[in-house]
């Protein structure tokens, strides 16, 4: 299961596609829960690398639930308990995107207006989107990663959005690199890490998926 593909079909697909994607997501998470078992963390009693790699997806659960009309806790109670346990750690809670902010970004705000809006209406959302990225770049500054010289929680939480940039650029006719060169350099630096490049959908895969979705929804 690729979370990006299944998640995309939940928040942007037709009703029958949403239901099928929700089933796939739940089945995939049940497999994760089976791996977790009754452990406190995926590695046992100690918070470790697997927890670090997986916990950013927790920020998306509210969005998937709201759009897919289901509750993950009913299907995967141990997994939700694990996520809540992780989120009690200050290093995690301070680094993860708020689940309501993710919902607003995906469903009702700038990104959605570009991805599923009419091309003639892109100018306003495009400016808002670029301003948001510039704020991120300001936080990044001249650092290699958001936490400094070490790849960390914030990088893990943010790097999935890089897969969407080409789609935004193609639709709204701009280049993120021209506006935010340091942010793109950071993204490329992250993508050089095998653990990142192997887990993310490529820009082309995301772009092609979204273009097909726009056709199915008769946006263009």
C-alpha positions as CSV (number, residue, x, y, z in Angstrom):
1,X,0.0,0.0,0.0
2,X,1.3,3.5,-0.9
3,X,-0.2,6.0,1.5
4,X,0.1,8.8,-1.0
5,X,-1.9,7.0,-3.7
6,X,-4.6,5.6,-1.3
7,X,-4.8,8.9,0.5
8,X,-5.2,10.9,-2.7
9,X,-8.1,8.7,-3.8
10,X,-9.7,9.3,-0.4
11,X,-9.6,13.1,-0.5
12,X,-10.1,13.7,-4.2
13,X,-11.8,10.6,-5.7
14,X,-15.4,9.9,-6.5
15,X,-17.6,8.3,-3.8
16,X,-17.1,4.7,-4.9
17,X,-13.4,5.3,-5.2
18,X,-13.2,6.8,-1.8
19,X,-14.9,3.8,-0.2
20,X,-12.5,1.4,-1.9
21,X,-9.5,3.5,-1.0
22,X,-10.6,3.7,2.6
23,X,-10.8,-0.1,2.8
24,X,-7.3,-0.4,1.4
25,X,-6.0,2.2,3.9
26,X,-7.6,0.4,6.8
27,X,-6.2,-3.0,5.6
28,X,-2.7,-1.5,5.4
29,X,-3.0,0.0,8.8
30,X,-4.2,-3.3,10.2
31,X,-1.0,-4.9,9.0
32,X,1.0,-2.2,10.8
33,X,-1.1,-2.9,13.9
34,X,-0.3,-6.6,13.6
35,X,3.4,-5.8,13.5
36,X,3.1,-3.5,16.5
37,X,1.2,-6.1,18.5
38,X,1.0,-5.3,22.2
39,X,4.4,-3.5,22.2
40,X,4.6,0.0,23.5
41,X,6.6,1.0,20.4
42,X,7.5,-0.8,17.1
43,X,10.9,-1.8,18.5
44,X,9.5,-2.9,21.9
45,X,9.7,-0.6,24.9
46,X,11.9,1.9,23.3
47,X,10.9,4.7,20.9
48,X,13.0,4.1,17.8
49,X,13.6,4.6,14.1
50,X,10.5,2.8,12.9
51,X,8.4,5.0,15.2
52,X,10.2,8.1,13.9
53,X,9.5,7.1,10.3
54,X,5.8,6.3,10.8
55,X,4.5,8.9,13.2
56,X,4.3,11.8,10.6
57,X,1.4,9.9,9.0
58,X,-0.6,10.4,12.2
59,X,-1.1,14.0,11.1
60,X,-3.1,12.8,8.1
61,X,-5.5,10.5,10.0
62,X,-8.1,13.1,10.8
63,X,-8.3,14.1,7.1
64,X,-8.6,10.5,5.9
65,X,-11.3,9.8,8.6
66,X,-13.3,13.0,7.7
67,X,-13.3,12.4,4.0
68,X,-13.6,8.6,4.1
69,X,-16.3,8.6,6.8
70,X,-14.7,6.1,9.2
71,X,-12.8,6.0,12.5
72,X,-9.4,4.4,12.5
73,X,-9.6,3.8,16.3
74,X,-12.5,1.4,15.7
75,X,-10.3,-0.7,13.3
76,X,-6.8,-0.2,14.7
77,X,-7.1,0.7,18.4
78,X,-3.5,-0.3,19.3
79,X,-2.1,1.7,16.4
80,X,-4.0,4.8,17.5
81,X,-2.9,4.3,21.1
82,X,0.7,4.0,19.8
83,X,0.3,7.3,17.9
84,X,-1.1,9.1,20.9
85,X,1.7,7.7,23.0
86,X,4.3,9.0,20.6
87,X,2.6,12.3,20.5
88,X,3.0,12.7,24.3
89,X,6.8,13.0,23.6
90,X,7.6,16.7,23.4
91,X,10.1,16.1,20.5
92,X,7.2,14.6,18.5
93,X,4.4,16.9,19.4
94,X,6.5,20.0,18.6
95,X,7.5,18.6,15.3
96,X,4.4,17.2,13.8
97,X,1.9,19.2,11.7
98,X,-1.4,19.7,13.5
99,X,-4.0,17.3,12.1
100,X,-6.5,20.2,11.6
101,X,-3.9,22.2,9.7
102,X,-3.3,19.2,7.4
103,X,-7.1,18.9,6.8
104,X,-7.4,22.6,6.0
105,X,-4.4,22.4,3.6
106,X,-5.7,19.3,1.8
107,X,-9.4,20.0,1.7
108,X,-10.3,23.7,1.7
109,X,-7.3,25.9,1.3
110,X,-4.6,26.9,-1.1
111,X,-3.3,23.5,-2.3
112,X,-6.8,22.2,-3.0
113,X,-7.7,25.4,-4.9
114,X,-4.8,24.9,-7.3
115,X,-5.1,21.1,-7.7
116,X,-8.8,21.0,-8.3
117,X,-9.6,24.6,-9.3
118,X,-10.2,26.2,-12.6
119,X,-7.0,27.5,-14.2
120,X,-8.3,31.0,-14.6
121,X,-8.7,31.2,-10.8
122,X,-5.2,30.1,-9.9
123,X,-3.5,33.5,-9.5
124,X,-4.7,34.2,-5.9
125,X,-4.1,30.7,-4.5
126,X,-0.7,30.6,-6.3
127,X,0.4,33.7,-4.5
128,X,-0.8,32.3,-1.1
129,X,0.9,29.0,-1.8
130,X,4.2,30.7,-2.6
131,X,4.0,32.9,0.5
132,X,3.5,29.8,2.6
133,X,6.6,28.2,1.1
134,X,8.6,31.3,1.7
135,X,7.6,31.2,5.4
136,X,8.9,27.7,5.5
137,X,12.1,28.7,3.8
138,X,12.6,31.5,6.3
139,X,12.3,28.9,9.1
140,X,14.8,26.7,7.3
141,X,17.3,29.5,6.8
142,X,20.8,28.4,5.8
143,X,20.5,25.1,7.7
144,X,20.9,21.7,6.0
145,X,17.7,20.5,7.7
146,X,15.0,22.1,9.7
147,X,16.6,20.9,13.0
148,X,20.2,21.9,12.0
149,X,22.7,19.5,10.5
150,X,20.7,16.4,11.4
151,X,17.7,15.0,9.4
152,X,14.8,14.9,11.9
153,X,11.1,14.9,12.7
154,X,10.2,18.2,10.9
155,X,12.0,17.0,7.8
156,X,10.2,13.7,7.9
157,X,6.8,15.5,8.3
158,X,7.4,18.0,5.5
159,X,9.2,16.1,2.8
160,X,6.1,14.2,1.4
161,X,4.8,17.6,0.1
162,X,7.8,17.7,-2.3
163,X,6.1,15.1,-4.4
164,X,3.3,17.5,-5.2
165,X,5.4,20.5,-6.3
166,X,5.7,19.6,-9.9
167,X,1.9,19.3,-10.2
168,X,1.5,22.7,-8.6
169,X,4.1,24.2,-10.9
170,X,2.5,22.7,-14.0
171,X,-1.0,23.8,-13.2
172,X,-0.3,27.3,-11.9
173,X,2.7,28.1,-14.2
174,X,5.5,28.9,-11.8
175,X,8.7,27.4,-10.4
176,X,9.1,26.8,-6.7
177,X,12.9,26.9,-7.1
178,X,12.7,30.4,-8.5
179,X,10.8,31.5,-5.4
180,X,12.3,29.3,-2.7
181,X,15.8,28.0,-3.8
182,X,16.8,27.0,-0.3
183,X,13.7,25.0,0.2
184,X,14.2,23.1,-3.0
185,X,17.9,22.5,-2.1
186,X,16.7,21.1,1.2
187,X,14.1,18.8,-0.5
188,X,16.8,17.5,-2.9
189,X,19.1,16.9,0.0
190,X,16.4,14.9,1.7
191,X,15.7,12.9,-1.4
192,X,19.3,11.7,-1.5
193,X,18.6,9.7,1.6
194,X,17.6,6.2,0.5
195,X,15.0,5.9,3.2
196,X,13.2,9.0,1.8
197,X,13.5,8.3,-1.9
198,X,12.2,4.8,-1.6
199,X,9.2,5.7,0.5
200,X,7.9,8.7,-1.5
201,X,5.9,8.7,-4.7
202,X,7.9,10.4,-7.5
203,X,6.9,13.9,-8.7
204,X,5.8,12.3,-12.0
205,X,3.6,9.7,-10.3
206,X,1.9,12.4,-8.3
207,X,1.6,14.7,-11.3
208,X,0.1,12.0,-13.5
209,X,-2.3,10.9,-10.8
210,X,-3.6,14.4,-10.3
211,X,-3.9,15.2,-14.0
212,X,-6.0,12.0,-14.4
213,X,-8.1,13.0,-11.4
214,X,-8.8,16.4,-13.0
215,X,-10.0,14.7,-16.1
216,X,-12.2,12.3,-14.2
217,X,-13.7,15.2,-12.3
218,X,-14.1,17.3,-15.5
219,X,-12.2,20.2,-14.1
220,X,-10.3,21.0,-17.3
